[in-house]
Structure formats: C-alpha cells, structure tokens
Amino acid sequence: MDERLIFYSAVLLLGIGAQWIAWRIKMPSILLLLATGFIAGQFYDQSGVVEEQTLFAIVSLAVGIIMLEGGLTLRFSELKEAGGTVLRLIGIGSMATWGMTTVAAHYLAGFSWSVSFLVAAVLVVTGPTVIVPLLNSVRPRRSVNSVLKWEGIVIDPVGAILAVLVFGVLFGHGHGHSGVEGVLLGLGKTLLVGIGLGYGAAVGLSFVLSRHWVPDFLQSVVVLTAGLSLFTVSNLFQHESGLLTVTILGIGLANQERAKIRHVVEFKETLRTILISCLFIVLGARIGIDDIQLVWKEALFLLLALIVVVRPLSVFISTLGSKIPREERLFLALMAPRGIVAAAVSSVFALELAETGGAFAGEAARIVPITYTIIVGTVAFYGLLAAPLARKLGLALKNPQGILFVGVRDWAVSAAELVQEKGFRVLMIDSNYGATRRARMAGVAAVNANVLSDYASEEIDMVGIGSVLATTPNDQVNTLACINLGHTLGISNVYQLKPADSEGSERKSSSSEFNGRYFGDREVTSAEIEALARAGAVMKCTTLNEEFTIENFRAYYGEDALIIFRINSSGELLVEGAKSGSYSAGDQLIALVQEPEV
C-alpha cells in the first residue's frame, strides 16, 4: 500500500482522535495535538513523505483559511464596548511586546540583536487556532471574549507584516530596503494590497452572493476558493500580505448586510477543525528530541519572560488610564498563547534566514525549536490557567448550567424562580414587553427582544448559561430559536416543547431534523402543558430519599406530573428528557405537579 496514503490517513485519525480525547478530558486540544504529533514524530520520520517546501506551501494556505474563518467571526457590533481596548492592545501592546521580547530574546535566548528583532516580531502574534477554542471552552464575560477574539485574529497579520519589515530592513533578501523610507514603503504597500484586495473582494463576493449568481451548494467553496486565490495573489504582490488580505475579506463579509453567510461560517468552522487537527500533528512531528535538548534552557527562560513580564507589562501599558475593570485587565494579562501562525511564520523566516548564510545560519536553526517550545509552553500554561482564573475573577462559571428560557409563560417563570433559588443563573427572553415585565417583577432577569434578532445572538451576555428551553406557544418560533442558539451552545443543549404536528402525517408534520431536543420526562406540547397549568398544576421542587423514591413520587402526584429539571446529588442541574437516566436518593426534582386532594 502507498506509504503516503497510510501517512495522511494516520495524521487525520490521530488529529481527530486527539481532539475528541481533549474534549472528553476537558483540556486544550492544541496541547494534546502537539504532544501527539511530537510523540509520533519520534517513531516515524515524515521527511520522506512530505517534502519541506510542499509542507510550507500547504501550511501557508491552511493558515490563510484559518485567518479567513477567524475574520468571518468578527462583528463590528462587538467593538461598541471593546473597541478601545482592542485598538490599544493591537497598537500599543504589540509594539511593547515586540520591544520587550527583543530584549528577552537577546539576553535570555542568546540571539544576536538582529535576529532578536525578527524572533520578537514572530512572537507578537497569538492566534485564533488557540484563542478561539479556549474562549469556547471557558466562555468568559462577553466584553473579555470580544477583546481576546479580536486581538487574537487581527494581531496575526500585524505580527507577520512586522516580521516582513524587520527581515527586509535587517537582512534584505528582496523583501525590503533599509532605512525609514524602506520601512514606510513596505508598510504602505502591504496595507494597500491587503486592505484593497480584501475589502474589494468582500464587496464583490457579497454582491455576487446577494444576487444568487452562485447556487447555495457552491457558495462556501466559492468563498474558500476566492480567499485562497487572494491569499496567493496578495503574497505575490507583497510578501506575507496574504494574512491581512484574507482577514479583511472575512471581516468585510461578516459585517455586510446584503448576503447571508452563516452557512459559509459553519463550513469554515468544520474545515478549520480538520486543518488544525492535521497541521499540529504534522508540525509537532517535525520537532526532534535533539532539537529540544539543544535549546530547552534558552526557550524556557524566554517562555518565562513572555508569561511573567512581557504580556502583563504590555497589557498594563496598553490599558493605562482606561476604565477596564481590574479583573478583566488581569485576565487579559494572563492570556496570550501562541498558535499555528507563529509556527508557520517562524518556519518560513528561519528558512529564509538560513539562505542568507554567514553568521545567521546557525541562529536560524534555533528559531523553530524555540518557537515551538514557546507554543507548547504558552498553550499549556494559559490553557490550564484560563478556566480556573476566569472563574476566580468572576468572569466565567465552572461547567455553566444556567437556563435561558425563550418565551415568558407563567409556569416557566415559576420554574425559573426555583432554578434560581438553587443557585443557577436564569434568563428569560420574550418580544412582549408585558411578559418580560412580569418576569422581572417575580425576580427573574428578563430581556425584551426577539430571540431571532442580531441583538439576541450578539448582545446578550451568556455567561453561566448552559442550556436553552424554548417554551413559546409557537412551535415554529421554538424550532427557529433552537437552530439559532444551537450554533452557540451546541445542539445537544437546546430544548423545546414537542411540536403539536409532530405525530401528524409525513406530509404535514415538521421535520425533526430542525427541532431541538424535547424537554420533560414525558413529551408534551405547548397546549398540553398550558392545560396542566390551567387545571391547577404548580411548579414544585421535591427531594428524593430512601423513603420517598421516584415510584412514591409518581404514586403521590400521579402520572400527569411533568419533571422538567433534576439536580443530582453532585449538584449538577440537568434538563430532563423522555430518555433521561434513572433517579436516585438525593436527587431534587423540579416538576409541574398537581397537589393531591386531601
């Protein structure tokens, strides 16, 4: 069998397997991917299968796709409260990081001043490949989430451009000219090419998509092809400007109103997961034990400097005089993992530096292993620190189990009150002002908005929310709410009442493909649960014990009792479904019941 076929299949298997294991054990996936790749690389030499120049071309294109996908997630509405901080971190913060990292690279890692400037420029970047998965896992306060997401995506082309300018000024090699004039010329050309091509393509694509000149099944791949083509063309015009071009393209598409791109974003997210899984396995396998042994002391010192000194100081300098809360500032100061862009850019410039020959060739061989060590170290440190730090600072909750109720019904308000009394966050949303007012008067937080609006998906702070219950009397609205919010919370965490037409003929019933999961230990429709409430059923919390088991509960309240939530003996809030697990002593049941007549 062809060795290449086995190799590429094994890379995909190892990558997706590592992603799944990381999800199961709740650890940063990038860390496990790099570790898996490193271990695999000690047993198999991939150099005979993947030629170096081909690998870097593939990595560059993959990074372009990842940056395009990152740009597609950036909405200008997020900058209403985070814009100033983002600009400070990208402008002042990146320059402060570059300057301090240059000093650290020279004195701690032993690079010459010229190479230190280049290495520091590469290490300015953080990256969406690490930041976005961490944020998805931690789910911190919306303001912090927006800042880190914008910084992590926009800082990548900034770091790449900075590295190009530094290389051109200090080492020549066709990428620039020495002196201030050369720097300004190179920067201007990069900005002109990147912003011009990216924005122009965004306008053109949105026009084409809005006119439906491209069929739906081709739209995602057309955007992908356009992005990759522009990435390549941009780099031909100006070295390493492609990252800026595709980022601007993504941001432009994300913030236009003419064409619908949600399906494009979902396609890119899937593609990003595959690319990250494979790339980190392949790149991790390139690191040999001898390489690490050669530089581990210098890399460790530089890593400590980046974590303990450079990032905290750069955030402090950037946010000096701002009104950012202290806990948010501290979280930002302890969150700067490096990712695939740092790996790719360092590899490219290490090769180019080696080609210059002379005294720099020896230093070039140390750039990649030091960068990779810093990637592993920062991912491990920040990945393991992020969740507990966010919870300690009150910016996130451990295993968020709060409930978002879509639709304010009287029985739902009663259920929300009981859930809230047990210490879980609850939030209700309804487009009817009178309904949300009733919820607030009952002490339950409520938002007056359409659940399908941009405001609901972008402005509502979802910290602590783990599940959604769509409880409106309109089955179609419930289904659409589950589709909309399932993208954020995961389709396994969105629930709705059973549609009234679900058991009708195939011709007239709505497809279960689009519905959320049905909540309640037995499936009920909106009409059925409202009938229970009108008949005098009330929401009540009951604790099971050895004397009062689930069988006693059924016998006492009757088969009409509807269990909606269960808090198990570990204190975990669970939404009950028709196929939920068995009940045990210590479980607390929040159910709609009718008190038996005495």
N, C-alpha and C positions, 0 to 999 in steps of 0.2 A: 504493500500500500504506500502511496505517496507520503513522504515524511512531512511535507508541508500541510497536507490535509489533516494529518494527525495533530500537528502543532497548532494550527488555527482552531481546530475543534476543541483541543485541550485548553487553550487560552480562554475561549468563550465559556467553557464549562467551569474552569477554575474561577473566572471572574464573577459569573452569576452566582456560583456556589458561595463565594466569599461574601457577596452582597447579601445573600439570604441568611447566612450564618451571623453576619454582623447585625442584621435586623432582629434575629432571634435572641441574641445575647445583649442587644442594645449597646453596641459600641460603634464608633465611627467607621463607616465602611471603607474609607480611603486607607485607614491604618491597616486593616486586615488585608486589603488588596495588595498593598506594598509588601507586607510581610509574606503573603502567599507567593507573590512574584519573586521576592528575594530568595525564599527557600527553594522554589522551583528552579531558579537560576543556578543554584549550587549543584544541581543534579543533571542539568541539561544546558548545553551551550547552544544558544539560538542564533549565533552569528552565521552559521552555515545555512540557516533557513531564511533569515531576514537580513538583507544587505543594509548597511548603515544608512546610506543616502536615501534608500527607499523608505526605511523606517522613519527618518526625519520628515520626509515629504508627507507620509501618512499622518504622523503626529501633528504636523503643522495644519493639515486640513481638518483633522479632528478637533484641534484647538479652535479653529475658525468656526466649526459647527457649535461647539460648546459656548463660545462667546456670542454667537448669533442667538442661541437659545436663551442665554442669560439676558441679552438685550430685550428679548421678547417679553420678559417678565417685569421689566421696569416701567412703571407708570408715573407720569409727572405728578399725579394726584398725591403720591406718597411723599413728595417733596414739600408739601404745604407746611409740615412741621419738622421735617428732617433735612430740607434743602440746605440750610445754612451750615449744618454740621457736616453734611456730605461734601460741600464745597471746601470747607476748612480742611477736612481730612485728606481730600484729594490734592488740594493746592499746597497749603502749608505743611500738612502732615507728611505728604510724600517727599517733599524737599528735606524736611527734618529727618525723616527715616533714611533717606539717601546719604545725607551728611554724616549722621551718627554711625550708620552701617559701614561707610567708607573707613572711618577711623577704626572701628572694631575689626574690620577685615584686614587692615594693615597691621595693627598691633597684636591682635589675638590669633588671626589665621595665617599671618606671615606673608601675605600678598604684597607685592610692590604697590606703590601708590596708584599707578596707572591701572593695574588690574583690580585694585580695591574699588576704584570708582566704577568699573564695569560690573563687578560682582554685586556691589551695593545697588546698582540700578536694577539688576535682575531680581534682587531680593526685596525691592519695593512692592512687588505685586503680592496679592493674597490669592484671590481666585474663586470663581463660582463653583468649581468642582469640589471644593471643600466647604466653603461658607454656606452655600445653599443647602446641602444635606444636613449640616449641623443645625442650621436655623429651622429646618423642617422637623428635626428631631427634638430640639429644645422648645421651639415655639415661644420665644420671648415676647415682651410687650411690643406692640406694633411699631412704635417710634424707633426702638432699637433695631428691630428686624429690618425696617426700611433703610436705616443708615448703613448697617453692615452689608445688606444686599447690594445697595447702590455702590458702596465703596469697593466691595469685592469684585464687582463686574467692571466698573469704569476704571479702576486703578490698573487693571491688566494692560490695556493698550498704553496707558501712561508710562508704566514701567518698561514696556517693550520699546516705546519711542525714545525714552530716556537712554536705554541701553544702546540703541542705534546711534544716537547723537554722541554719546560718550565714546563708542567704538570708532566712529568716524573722525572725531577730533583727536583722539589719543593714538589711534593705530592706523588711521587712513583706510586702506584696502578698498577704496572705491565707494565708501558709504558716506563720505562727508569731507569737509575741509576743516583745517584748523582755524582757530580764532573765533571771536564772537560772531563775525559775519557768516562764517560757515554754519555755526550752530543755529542762528536765526533762519538762515536759508533752508537748512534741513528741516527744522521745526515747521516753518511755514509751508513747505512742500508737503510734508506729512499731513498736516491739518487740512490743507486744501484738497489733497487726494482723498483722505479718509472721510472727511465730512461731506465733500462734494459728491463722491461716488455713493457713499452710504445713504445720504439724505435723498439724492436724486433717484436712487434705486427704490427707496421706500415709497416715494411719491408715485413712481411708475408702477410698482407692483400693486399698491393699494388701488390705483386707478384701474388696472387690468382685472384685479380680483373683484372689485366692486361692479364692474360691467359684466362679470360672469363669462369672460372670454376664455377662462380656464375651467374645465369641469372640476367638480369637487374632489374626485379621486386623484387628480393631478396637482391640486393646489399646494399641498405640503411639499411634494417633491420639486415643484417649480420654485418655491421659495428656497428650498435647500440648494438646488442647483444654481440659482441666482446668487445665493450667498457664497457658495464655494467659488464660483466663477469670479465674482467681485473680489473675493479674498486673494485669489491668484493674480488677477489683473492689477489690483492695488499694490501688491508686493512687487510686481514688475515695474510699476511706475516709481515707487518709493519703497525701499527696503523696510520690511516689518510694519508697513502701514495697514496691512490687511486686517489686523486685530481691531484697529479703530474703525475701519470701514464696516465690518460685519456687526460691530457693536452699535454703531449709529444706525445701520439698517434695521437691526432688531428693535431699537428704541423707537425709531420712526414708525415702524409697523405697529408697535404696541400702543402708540398714542394717537393713531389716526382713527377717524370715525366712519370712514366710507366702507371698508371691507371687514368682514368677520374673520378673525384669525385664531379663535380659540382652538379649533381642531388642528391648526398648524402648531400651536404651542404644545398641545398634548403629544403630537407626533414627535416634536423635537425633544420633549422630556424623555420619551422612551428611547430615542436614539442616543441621547446624552448618557443615559444609564448604561447602555451597551458599550459606548465608546469609553467611558470612564473605567468600566469593568475590565475591558481588554487592555487599554493603554497602561494602566497602572500595573497590571500583571507583567506586560512586556517590558516596561521601563524599569520596574523593580527587579526583574531578572537580569538586567544589564549590570547591576551592582555586584561586584565580587567581594569576597571577604578580604582579599588583599587590598582592594581599594579603600575599604573602611579602615583597616588597620593602619594604612598609610596616613590617613588624615583625621582619625577619630578625635584626637586631642584638640586640634585646631577647630574642628567642626563643633565640638562640644562647647568650647569657650565662646565661639561665635553665636551658637544657639542660645546659650545663657544670656549673652549680651542683648540679643534681639528680644528675648522674652522679658527679661528683668529691667532693662534700661531703655532700649530703643523704642519699643512700642508704647510703654507707659509715658515716656517723655514726649514722644511725638503727639500722642493724644492730648496730653496736658497742654502742650504749646498750641495745638490746633484749636482747642476749646477754651483757651484762656479768655475770660471776660464774657463767655456765653452763658445762657441760662439753662444749660443742660443739667438735669438733676444729678447729684453726686453718684448715685448708684448706677445710672446709665453710663456716666463717664468712666466709672471703674470697670464696668463690663466691657466697654469699648477698648479700654487699655489692656485688657486681658483676652483679646480675641483677634489674632492675626495669623491664622495658619496659611502656609504656602501650599500650592497645588500644582496641577498639571502644566500651567503656563510657565511657572518658574522652572520646572523640569525641562520643558521644551526649549525655552529661550536660552537657558544655561547651556544646553547641549549644542545648540546652533552656534552660539558665540564662542564656546570652548573649541569647536572645530575651526572656526574662522581665525581665532587667536593662534591656534596651533599652526595654521598655514602661514602665519606671518614669520614663523621661525624665530631664531635668535633666543634671547633670554626668556621670552614669554612662553615658549613652547612647554617648558617644564611646569610653569604655573597653570597653563591651560589644562593639563592632565588632572589637576587637583580641583578644578571648578565644579565638575559634575558630581563627584562623590561627596564633596562638602555640601553642595546644594541639595542633593538627595537626602543626606543625613539631616539637614535642617528641615526638609519637607516632612520626613518621618517624625522628627522630634517635635515640630510645631503641631502637626496633626495629632500626635499622641497627647501632648500637653493640653492643648486647647480643646481637643475632642473630649478628653476625660474631665476637664475642668468646667466646660461650658454649662452643662445641665445643673450640677450642684451649685455653681456660682450664681446662675440666673435665679435659682430658687432661693438661695440665701439672700440675695439682694431684692427679692420680691418682684422680679421681672418675669418669672415663669412659675409654673406649678409642676410638681412631680406627677407623671402619669395623669395628665389632665382628664378629669372625669365629669366636668360640668356639663350642663344640658342647655342647649339652645332650643326653645320652643318656637316653632313657626306657627303663628295663629294664637290669639288670646281667647281661650274658651274658659268658662268658669271652672270646669273640672281640671283643666290644665293649670290654671292659676293655683288651685289647691295643691296639686301635685308639685308645682314649683316651690310653693311655700315649704312643704315637707322636705323636699330635697335640699333646699337652702338651709333649713334648720339643722340638717345633718352635716353641714359644713362644706357643701359643694356649691360652686358658682352656678347660678341660673340666670338666663337672659331670655326675654321674650321679644318677638318682633311681629308687628302687625301694621298694616297700612291704615287701619282705622284708629283715629286719634282717641276716640272714646274708649276703645278696648284697651289701648296701652295705658290710658289714664287709670282705668280700673285696676290694672296690674300694679301700677306704681302705688296706688292707694293701699294695696294689700302688702306693700313692702317688697315687691319683686321688681327688679330692674327691667325696663322695657324700652324698646326703640320703635318710634313711629316711622316706618319705612317699608317700601316694597321689597320683599326678600329677593326678588329677581333683579333689583337695581344695582348699578355700579356702586352706589353708596354702601349697600349691604355687604358686598363682596370685598370692598376695598377699605372702608372707613371703620367698620365695627371691630373693636378690639376683641379678638377671640382667645385671649389668654385664659387658660383654665377650662376652656370648652373642649369636650372630647366627643360629644355626640349631638345629633340633631333629631328632634321629634317634630315632624310635620303634622299638625293637628287641625288644620283648617277644614271646613266642611266641603271645600272644593278639591276633589281628588286630583284634578289636573295641576292645580297650584302646588299640592303636596308633592307630586311627582317631579315637577319642574324645580321645586326647592331642593329636593334630594339630588337631582342632577347637578344643580348649581353648586351646592355646598359639598357634595361628594368629592368635587375636584380638590377642595381644600382639606377636608377632614378624612377623606378616604371613604370609598363606597360601603365599606363594612360598618361605618359608624353613622350612617344616615338611615332614619326610620320614618315610616309614615303609617297612617291608618290604612287598612285594607280598602282598595277602591270598590265602590258599590257594583261596578260592572265586571269585576274580576272573574266571576263564575258564569258569566254570560257566554254566548256563542263566540266562537273564534272570530267571527266577522265583526262583532260589536264590542268585545271586551278589549281593554287597553293591554298593551304588551307588557309582561312582567320584566322585560329586558331593561326598561327605563325606570321601574319603580325602585324605591328604597326597600329596606327590609321592613316587615310588618312587626310593630311592637305590640306587647301584651302577650300573656301566656296562652291566650287563645286569640285568633284573628277576628277583629271586629271592624266594622265600618264606622264612618262618622255618625250615621243615623242611629246605629245600634248603641254607641257609647253615649250619645245625647239622650237616647231613650232611657238608659240606665240612670243618668243624672236626673232626668225629669221624674223618674219613679222614686227618687229619694236616696239614691246611692251617694255616698260621700267618700272622699279620699281619706285613707287612714293608714298609719304605719303600725305594723304588727311584728313583734319579735317571736320567732320560733324557738322552742326549747324542747327538752326531753319529754315534757308533759303535753306540750301543745305543738304537735307536729304539723306538717303540711296537710296530712289527712284530717286532723282535727280542724284545721283552718277551713278546708273545703266543707266539712260537715257543718261547721258553725255558720259560715257565711253563704253556703250554697254554691252551686256550680256557676251562677251568674257573676261571682266575684272575678274581677279582672286585675291581675297582678301586672303592674307596669314597670316597677323598678325593684331590684333586690340589692341590698347592701350585705355582702357576705361577712363572715367572721373576721376577715382580714381588713375590713373597712373599705372595700372596693365597691364602687357603685356600678351596677350592671343594668342595662336595659333588657327587660325580659322579652323573649320571643317564644313562639309556639314550640320551638325545639330546644329550649334552654335546658341546662343541666338539672340535676336533682337538687333538692333543698335539704339543708341540714340545720342542726341546732345552732343558734346564734345568728342565723340569717334574719335580716329585717326586710319585711315586705311592704312596699308602698303600693296599695291597691285601691281600686274603686269598689266599695262594698256596700251592701245594704244591711243595716243592723237588724238582726232577727227580732221579731216581736216577742215581748216577754209575756 
